[in-house]
Amino acid sequence: MAGNHVQRVIEEINAAGLAVDRPLVVAGENIDSGSRIGGMARGLELKATDCIMNVGNCELTHCGIGFGMMLDGSHFSLFMKQLDFLFLGLDQLVNTFQFIRAHREPELLGGFTIYLVVCDQGHQGAQSSFNALGDVASLTRLPVFCLNAVADVEEVVQREFFGTGVRIVAISQRQFGMDPLEMGLVDRSENLANFQYRSGEDVTVVSCNFALRQATTVVDELAGAGVTADLFHRNFVPSADWNPIRRSAKQTGRLLVLDDSRSYLKTADALLSEIAQESVDVRSRIFSRRDLCSADFGVTADLFDVQDEAVAWVLGGLR
């Protein structure tokens, strides 16, 4: 078993690649030399028939190559150091992909996966602070999967990483040195939009982006006070339904959402709107990053410590 979260993801990518019976192309800047993209590609070992390419810093071209290989029925995986660099490929992801969707039969396509890091430790300088995967999913209409726990790493990587079509798979920079988050999986939706990790009766807790560790801490502290919770993680999958979370919130009557992204209009906002349309009896609260405009000079911390306040909100409503 790998020693940290990032190594655990690489283990699963290696295993998924071995299970694919066609050659794969995996590319990235310094992917097989030097820093191995800041450590995110360290330990990457695919089949002898696969190609691992160390490429230059030109994401617009890389995305075009990915779509070209997908059109040819092949698979291309692009390792990208950080989400900020994806801006350079947005024209391809929005416009080229719309052309492909209009003119190709899905069963004839190969696959294109973008695997990247989100710099969520605070402002770290130019091109090192964008943390709004929900906005990217909205722009591109592509599914975006945030790898939080071992269970969703296994499910998403095995089913999606070398699958047909296009997707974005992301990891959190905050979790690079952390141990893998081992949690039993209660259920998950077929399209991997919703993962449920705990079952309870008193409150529904939902994690968005990379907030599952904090959400888990909240649920564990509530359990110590005799309060049980349904715990979900929600990925950015366009047109995915809210039914599992909606049903849970109607049963518990309380909905707590933790969202550590830096989007102004969050997935959490959409969830609360869905709940409000159906039931006025659900007491709800979003805990998110409050200051979305801070950009102090130099490296500034941004740790998203909301657990104590979230626990107090739930317990206060139960007393």
Secondary structure, 3 states (H helix, E strand, C coil): CCCCHHHHHHHHHHHHHHCCCCCCEEEECCCCCCCCCCCCCCCCCCCCCCEEEECCCCHHHHHHHHHHHHHCCCEEEEEECCHHHHHHHHHHHHHHHHHHHHHCCHHHCCEEEEEEEECCCCCCCCCCCCCCHHHHHHHHCCCEEECCCHHHHHHHHHHHHCCCEEEEEEEEHHHCCCCCCCCCCCEECCCCCEEEEECCCCEEEEEECCCHHHHHHHHHHHHHCCCCEEEEEECECCCCCCHHHHHHHHHHCEEEEEECCCCCCCHHHHHHHHHHHHCCCCEEEEEECCCCCCCCCCCCCCCCCCHHHHHHHHHHHHC
